[in-house]
Amino acid sequence: NFVTIIPIQGAIEPGLLYVVRRGLDNAVRNKSKAIIFQLDTPGGAVNSAGEIINLIGKINIPSYAYVDNSAYSAGAFIALSTKKIFMSPGSVIGAATPMMMSPMGGVQEMPDDVKEKMTSAVSAMVRAAAEQGGHDPELAECMVRANLEYKFGRKIISKKGELLTMTNTEAEQKNSKGKLLLSSGTVDNIDDLITQLNIENPNKNIITVTGAEKFGRAIASIAPILMMIGMGGIWLEFKTPGIGIFGLIGGSCLLLFFFGHHIAGLSGFEDFIFFIIGMVLIILEIFITPGFGLLGISGLIIMLFSLINAMVERIPGSWKPISLEPSI
């Protein structure tokens, strides 16, 4: 009986989607009994979180969230979309007010009408996520809107003027009827959580982030720097026409800025990509810079590395198309 564990760690951005898609595809193909999302995230892109929530909604396998330290903002949305939320000791969940990020990575001021429009959209999204997971949408909305008050029985959980953020002990409170506020309990680790799920003979299927996915996510994390270098390179190319190197560097950085997260989608194709790079270097050595020099040697080393790595037994990304439909 497989239990698939999908990590959602660090900022939530487009590159993370490839990890989640591959994990869900793996869970469906292995007919997993449960999917656990292990969350430790400060939040991130709302669009990316929305896509992950939609994917969770399409899966007929029971899904659970394990807040391993923190699930802020978009991370809280993802947790709310699962059927049950468990938390580690000392962990927190909540604080999901929308912010607009500038291309350089800083927080951008928003006019009041734009801010209200974004807040309204994000509020609807978090309510929908909570409804999908069977949690209270009014409680979820308090994570987005500070002007709301939420009572649990006679106790005020969220005060007006404060965004809702809860510790693990606060989130697992019960009312007089025994109804849980949000969390289904505090557990020390994933193994304890699996024990609580009462799955017979569980076999953990941990989704590990591949090299291509790490590279794609790393590119997303330095996107503002890539933008600055790219624009600077293009400007220098116009100032010093004919050199070419500045334009090449600038163009490459801008290409990575706009399309870098798609590199994560090449997970499992690393060996093939390295082989092609090595072959290109050898072709450049033969036709552009004749003489058996640095390019040719580098190309041979990279090709040899790719061939050896391809023969090593490991768990690569799937060559099959993503399928979220159960196999028969």
VENKA-V603039 format. One record per residue. N is the residue number from 0. RES is the residue in one letter. D_LAST is the distance of its C-alpha to the last C-alpha in Angstrom with 1 decimal. Layout:
# VENKA-V603039
N&RES&D_LAST + N&RES&D_LAST
This chain:
# VENKA-V603039
0&N&16.4 + 1&F&16.5 + 2&V&18.8 + 3&T&18.8 + 4&I&22.4 + 5&I&23.2 + 6&P&27.0 + 7&I&28.8 + 8&Q&32.3 + 9&G&35.2 + 10&A&35.7 + 11&I&32.8 + 12&E&32.9 + 13&P&30.7 + 14&G&30.1 + 15&L&28.3 + 16&L&25.7 + 17&Y&24.3 + 18&V&24.1 + 19&V&22.2 + 20&R&19.8 + 21&R&19.0 + 22&G&18.8 + 23&L&16.4 + 24&D&14.1 + 25&N&14.5 + 26&A&13.8 + 27&V&10.4 + 28&R&9.4 + 29&N&11.0 + 30&K&9.7 + 31&S&13.4 + 32&K&15.2 + 33&A&17.8 + 34&I&19.1 + 35&I&22.9 + 36&F&24.9 + 37&Q&28.1 + 38&L&30.8 + 39&D&34.2 + 40&T&35.3 + 41&P&38.4 + 42&G&36.4 + 43&G&36.3 + 44&A&35.2 + 45&V&34.3 + 46&N&32.2 + 47&S&30.0 + 48&A&29.7 + 49&G&28.8 + 50&E&25.9 + 51&I&24.6 + 52&I&25.0 + 53&N&23.1 + 54&L&20.1 + 55&I&20.2 + 56&G&20.3 + 57&K&17.1 + 58&I&15.1 + 59&N&13.8 + 60&I&14.6 + 61&P&18.3 + 62&S&20.6 + 63&Y&24.1 + 64&A&27.1 + 65&Y&29.5 + 66&V&32.8 + 67&D&34.1 + 68&N&37.6 + 69&S&37.4 + 70&A&35.3 + 71&Y&37.7 + 72&S&37.4 + 73&A&34.0 + 74&G&32.7 + 75&A&33.6 + 76&F&31.7 + 77&I&28.5 + 78&A&29.2 + 79&L&29.9 + 80&S&26.6 + 81&T&24.8 + 82&K&24.8 + 83&K&27.3 + 84&I&29.8 + 85&F&31.4 + 86&M&34.3 + 87&S&36.2 + 88&P&39.9 + 89&G&42.1 + 90&S&39.3 + 91&V&39.8 + 92&I&37.8 + 93&G&39.1 + 94&A&41.7 + 95&A&39.8 + 96&T&42.6 + 97&P&41.9 + 98&M&43.9 + 99&M&44.4 + 100&M&44.5 + 101&S&46.8 + 102&P&45.7 + 103&M&47.8 + 104&G&45.9 + 105&G&48.4 + 106&V&48.1 + 107&Q&49.5 + 108&E&51.7 + 109&M&50.4 + 110&P&52.6 + 111&D&52.3 + 112&D&50.6 + 113&V&48.0 + 114&K&47.4 + 115&E&47.0 + 116&K&44.6 + 117&M&42.4 + 118&T&42.7 + 119&S&41.7 + 120&A&38.6 + 121&V&37.6 + 122&S&38.5 + 123&A&36.1 + 124&M&33.4 + 125&V&33.9 + 126&R&34.1 + 127&A&30.8 + 128&A&29.2 + 129&A&30.8 + 130&E&29.7 + 131&Q&26.1 + 132&G&26.4 + 133&G&28.6 + 134&H&31.8 + 135&D&35.2 + 136&P&35.6 + 137&E&39.4 + 138&L&39.3 + 139&A&37.0 + 140&E&39.4 + 141&C&42.3 + 142&M&40.8 + 143&V&41.5 + 144&R&44.6 + 145&A&47.7 + 146&N&49.5 + 147&L&47.4 + 148&E&48.0 + 149&Y&45.5 + 150&K&46.5 + 151&F&44.5 + 152&G&46.6 + 153&R&50.1 + 154&K&49.3 + 155&I&49.1 + 156&I&46.1 + 157&S&46.6 + 158&K&50.2 + 159&K&51.2 + 160&G&52.0 + 161&E&49.4 + 162&L&45.8 + 163&L&43.7 + 164&T&42.7 + 165&M&41.9 + 166&T&42.0 + 167&N&39.5 + 168&T&42.0 + 169&E&42.8 + 170&A&39.1 + 171&E&38.5 + 172&Q&41.4 + 173&K&41.2 + 174&N&43.2 + 175&S&45.2 + 176&K&42.2 + 177&G&40.1 + 178&K&37.9 + 179&L&36.9 + 180&L&38.2 + 181&L&35.2 + 182&S&34.3 + 183&S&32.6 + 184&G&34.7 + 185&T&36.2 + 186&V&34.5 + 187&D&36.0 + 188&N&32.9 + 189&I&29.1 + 190&D&29.2 + 191&D&31.1 + 192&L&28.7 + 193&I&25.7 + 194&T&28.0 + 195&Q&28.7 + 196&L&25.0 + 197&N&25.0 + 198&I&21.8 + 199&E&22.0 + 200&N&22.3 + 201&P&21.3 + 202&N&20.6 + 203&K&21.9 + 204&N&20.1 + 205&I&23.0 + 206&I&22.6 + 207&T&25.8 + 208&V&27.5 + 209&T&27.9 + 210&G&31.2 + 211&A&30.4 + 212&E&29.3 + 213&K&32.5 + 214&F&34.6 + 215&G&33.1 + 216&R&33.8 + 217&A&37.2 + 218&I&38.1 + 219&A&37.2 + 220&S&39.5 + 221&I&42.5 + 222&A&42.0 + 223&P&45.5 + 224&I&47.2 + 225&L&45.4 + 226&M&46.7 + 227&M&50.2 + 228&I&50.3 + 229&G&48.8 + 230&M&51.4 + 231&G&54.1 + 232&G&53.3 + 233&I&53.4 + 234&W&56.7 + 235&L&58.2 + 236&E&57.1 + 237&F&59.1 + 238&K&62.0 + 239&T&62.1 + 240&P&61.0 + 241&G&60.4 + 242&I&59.2 + 243&G&55.5 + 244&I&54.3 + 245&F&54.3 + 246&G&52.4 + 247&L&49.8 + 248&I&49.4 + 249&G&49.4 + 250&G&46.9 + 251&S&44.5 + 252&C&44.8 + 253&L&44.2 + 254&L&41.2 + 255&L&39.7 + 256&F&40.7 + 257&F&38.9 + 258&F&35.8 + 259&G&35.8 + 260&H&32.8 + 261&H&30.6 + 262&I&31.3 + 263&A&28.8 + 264&G&26.1 + 265&L&27.1 + 266&S&25.7 + 267&G&24.8 + 268&F&27.2 + 269&E&30.3 + 270&D&31.2 + 271&F&31.0 + 272&I&33.1 + 273&F&35.7 + 274&F&36.0 + 275&I&36.7 + 276&I&39.2 + 277&G&41.0 + 278&M&41.2 + 279&V&42.7 + 280&L&45.3 + 281&I&46.3 + 282&I&46.7 + 283&L&48.8 + 284&E&50.9 + 285&I&51.6 + 286&F&52.3 + 287&I&53.4 + 288&T&55.1 + 289&P&56.2 + 290&G&56.9 + 291&F&54.5 + 292&G&54.5 + 293&L&52.3 + 294&L&49.6 + 295&G&49.1 + 296&I&49.0 + 297&S&46.6 + 298&G&44.3 + 299&L&44.3 + 300&I&43.6 + 301&I&40.7 + 302&M&39.2 + 303&L&39.8 + 304&F&38.2 + 305&S&35.0 + 306&L&34.7 + 307&I&35.3 + 308&N&32.9 + 309&A&30.2 + 310&M&30.7 + 311&V&30.5 + 312&E&27.4 + 313&R&26.1 + 314&I&23.1 + 315&P&23.3 + 316&G&21.7 + 317&S&18.5 + 318&W&19.4 + 319&K&16.1 + 320&P&16.4 + 321&I&15.7 + 322&S&12.4 + 323&L&12.4 + 324&E&9.3 + 325&P&6.5 + 326&S&3.8 + 327&I&0.0
